[in-house]
Amino acid sequence: MSSSWSDIAAKKRKATFDKIPQKWIIPKNTLPDDSERNVLAVAANCDILTEREILITETGMADVLQNLRRGEWTAREVTEAICKRAAIAHQLTNCLTEIFFDEAHARARELDDHLREHGEPVGPV
């Protein structure tokens, strides 16, 4: 017996949601009412992101890259902030089809190691 499309979709949604670490689950008391259409403030108010992570995720990408190049921010902390922000966004909007947080963290470690060993980032400067 084959599964219906709705069963397949529900399993996929659950599998995606299950990749979000428990400590990144938005507390029920900070979730907006279903009628609320603007959920932009949730990330800053749900106590998942630190102040520094909010700063990182609200900084323009050109400035993030400069901070990474100068070593003011590490790839690991930027990756953690972006992954948390993506997890929050997904819980509010169901926007992710795949989650690769573990792979992102592994790559960030490689990039930080390269910067530390060679004194310059991977890629064009």
VOKOL-18926 format. One record per residue: residue in three letters; x negated, y, z of N, C-alpha, C in turn. Coordinates in steps of 0.05 Angstrom, whole numbers, padded with zeros to 5 digits, always signed. Layout:
REM residues N
ALAXYZXYZXYZ;...
***
This chain:
REM residues 125
MET-00017-00023+00000+00000+00000+00000-00018+00025+00000;SER-00013+00043-00019-00029+00067-00021-00018+00089-00002;SER-00036+00106+00006-00029+00128+00023-00016+00150+00006;SER+00002+00165+00018+00014+00188+00005-00006+00210+00004;TRP-00002+00230-00013-00020+00253-00015-00020+00268+00012;SER+00002+00268+00026+00003+00283+00051-00013+00268+00073;ASP-00013+00242+00072-00030+00226+00091-00060+00231+00085;ILE-00067+00231+00060-00095+00235+00052-00103+00263+00060;ALA-00087+00283+00055-00093+00310+00062-00096+00314+00092;ALA-00078+00301+00107-00079+00303+00136-00105+00290+00147;LYS-00113+00268+00136-00138+00255+00144-00162+00272+00138;LYS-00162+00285+00114-00184+00303+00106-00185+00327+00125;ARG-00162+00339+00131-00162+00362+00149-00173+00354+00177;LYS-00165+00330+00186-00175+00321+00212-00205+00316+00211;ALA-00214+00303+00190-00243+00297+00187-00259+00323+00187;THR-00249+00343+00173-00262+00369+00172-00262+00382+00200;PHE-00239+00383+00213-00237+00395+00239-00255+00381+00260;ASP-00257+00354+00257-00273+00339+00276-00303+00345+00275;LYS-00312+00358+00254-00340+00366+00251-00346+00392+00266;ILE-00326+00405+00277-00330+00429+00292-00336+00421+00321;PRO-00359+00430+00331-00366+00423+00359-00345+00432+00379;GLN-00340+00416+00399-00319+00422+00418-00322+00450+00431;LYS-00347+00458+00436-00352+00484+00448-00346+00507+00430;TRP-00340+00501+00404-00333+00522+00385-00303+00523+00379;ILE-00288+00507+00394-00259+00507+00391-00247+00532+00404;ILE-00231+00547+00390-00219+00571+00401-00200+00564+00424;PRO-00204+00576+00447-00186+00571+00469-00157+00579+00462;LYS-00139+00562+00469-00110+00567+00462-00101+00595+00471;ASN-00110+00604+00494-00101+00630+00504-00111+00654+00488;THR-00130+00649+00469-00140+00671+00453-00131+00669+00424;LEU-00116+00648+00418-00105+00646+00391-00083+00667+00386;PRO-00083+00679+00363-00062+00699+00358-00035+00685+00353;ASP-00014+00699+00356+00013+00690+00351+00015+00683+00321;ASP+00031+00663+00314+00034+00654+00286+00042+00677+00268;SER+00056+00697+00278+00065+00719+00262+00043+00739+00256;GLU+00020+00738+00271-00002+00756+00267-00016+00750+00241;ARG-00018+00770+00224-00031+00766+00198-00061+00775+00198;ASN-00068+00793+00216-00095+00803+00217-00109+00788+00240;VAL-00128+00770+00234-00141+00755+00254-00171+00762+00257;LEU-00178+00785+00246-00206+00793+00246-00218+00796+00274;ALA-00202+00805+00293-00213+00809+00320-00217+00784+00336;VAL-00206+00762+00327-00208+00737+00343-00237+00729+00347;ALA-00254+00730+00327-00282+00722+00330-00296+00736+00353;ALA-00291+00762+00355-00305+00777+00376-00292+00773+00403;ASN-00268+00764+00404-00253+00762+00430-00249+00734+00441;CYS-00259+00713+00426-00253+00686+00435-00275+00673+00452;ASP-00296+00689+00458-00317+00679+00476-00333+00656+00465;ILE-00334+00653+00439-00350+00632+00426-00377+00644+00417;LEU-00375+00668+00405-00399+00681+00396-00411+00699+00418;THR-00437+00699+00420-00451+00717+00438-00451+00745+00425;GLU-00458+00765+00441-00460+00792+00430-00480+00793+00406;ARG-00502+00780+00409-00522+00779+00388-00511+00765+00363;GLU-00496+00744+00367-00484+00729+00344-00463+00746+00330;ILE-00448+00762+00345-00429+00781+00332-00445+00801+00316;LEU-00466+00812+00327-00483+00831+00313-00493+00818+00287;ILE-00504+00794+00288-00515+00781+00265-00493+00777+00243;THR-00470+00768+00251-00449+00762+00232-00435+00787+00221;GLU-00439+00809+00234-00427+00834+00225-00447+00852+00211;THR-00471+00842+00207-00493+00857+00194-00492+00849+00164;GLY-00497+00869+00147-00499+00863+00119-00521+00844+00112;MET-00517+00828+00091-00537+00807+00085-00565+00818+00079;ALA-00567+00841+00066-00593+00852+00060-00608+00858+00086;ASP-00594+00868+00106-00607+00874+00132-00613+00848+00147;VAL-00596+00828+00145-00601+00802+00157-00627+00791+00146;LEU-00630+00792+00119-00654+00782+00106-00679+00797+00115;GLN-00677+00823+00118-00700+00839+00128-00707+00831+00157;ASN-00687+00827+00174-00693+00818+00201-00705+00790+00202;LEU-00697+00773+00183-00710+00746+00181-00739+00749+00172;ARG-00743+00765+00151-00770+00768+00141-00789+00779+00162;ARG-00780+00798+00178-00796+00811+00198-00799+00793+00223;GLY-00784+00772+00224-00785+00754+00248-00770+00764+00271;GLU-00753+00784+00267-00736+00795+00289-00714+00775+00296;TRP-00704+00761+00276-00684+00740+00280-00696+00715+00268;THR-00689+00692+00280-00697+00666+00268-00675+00655+00250;ALA-00684+00638+00232-00664+00625+00215-00645+00608+00232;ARG-00655+00597+00253-00638+00580+00270-00616+00597+00283;GLU-00623+00621+00294-00602+00636+00307-00583+00648+00287;VAL-00592+00655+00263-00574+00666+00243-00555+00643+00234;THR-00566+00620+00229-00550+00597+00221-00530+00590+00242;GLU-00538+00589+00267-00519+00583+00289-00496+00603+00289;ALA-00502+00629+00286-00482+00650+00287-00463+00646+00263;ILE-00473+00641+00239-00457+00638+00216-00439+00613+00218;CYS-00451+00591+00227-00435+00567+00231-00413+00570+00251;LYS-00418+00584+00273-00397+00589+00292-00375+00606+00280;ARG-00383+00627+00265-00363+00645+00253-00347+00630+00233;ALA-00359+00612+00217-00345+00596+00198-00325+00577+00212;ALA-00334+00565+00234-00316+00547+00250-00292+00563+00260;ILE-00296+00587+00269-00274+00604+00279-00255+00610+00256;ALA-00266+00618+00234-00250+00625+00210-00233+00601+00201;HIS-00246+00578+00201-00231+00554+00193-00207+00547+00211;GLN-00211+00551+00237-00190+00545+00256-00166+00564+00252;LEU-00172+00588+00242-00151+00608+00238-00138+00606+00210;THR-00153+00597+00190-00143+00599+00163-00145+00573+00147;ASN-00157+00552+00158-00161+00527+00143-00177+00532+00117;CYS-00199+00547+00119-00213+00557+00095-00236+00538+00086;LEU-00244+00519+00102-00267+00502+00094-00257+00476+00083;THR-00270+00467+00061-00264+00440+00051-00285+00420+00060;GLU-00308+00430+00065-00330+00413+00075-00345+00429+00096;ILE-00357+00414+00116-00373+00427+00136-00400+00413+00137;PHE-00421+00429+00135-00448+00419+00135-00465+00433+00157;PHE-00454+00436+00180-00468+00450+00202-00495+00436+00209;ASP-00495+00409+00211-00519+00395+00218-00541+00399+00197;GLU-00533+00398+00172-00553+00402+00150-00563+00431+00150;ALA-00546+00450+00156-00554+00478+00157-00574+00482+00180;HIS-00569+00470+00203-00588+00473+00225-00615+00460+00219;ALA-00614+00437+00206-00640+00424+00198-00656+00442+00179;ARG-00642+00454+00159-00656+00471+00140-00667+00496+00154;ALA-00652+00507+00173-00661+00531+00188-00686+00524+00203;ARG-00688+00501+00215-00712+00493+00230-00736+00492+00210;GLU-00732+00481+00186-00753+00480+00166-00762+00508+00158;LEU-00743+00526+00154-00750+00554+00147-00765+00568+00169;ASP-00756+00565+00193-00771+00577+00216-00799+00566+00218;ASP-00802+00540+00215-00828+00527+00216-00846+00538+00194;HIS-00835+00541+00170-00851+00552+00147-00860+00581+00153;LEU-00842+00597+00163-00849+00625+00170-00871+00626+00191;ARG-00868+00609+00211-00888+00609+00233-00915+00599+00223;GLU-00915+00579+00205-00941+00567+00196-00954+00584+00174;HIS-00938+00597+00157-00950+00611+00134-00948+00642+00136;GLY-00933+00652+00156-00931+00681+00159-00914+00695+00138;GLU-00901+00679+00122-00882+00691+00102-00859+00672+00098;PRO-00836+00684+00090-00812+00667+00086-00814+00651+00060;VAL-00797+00631+00058-00794+00616+00033-00779+00634+00014;GLY-00787+00633-00011-00773+00648-00032-00785+00675-00037;PRO-00772+00691-00054-00783+00717-00061-00782+00736-00038;VAL-00801+00754-00037-00803+00774-00016-00791+00800-00024;
***
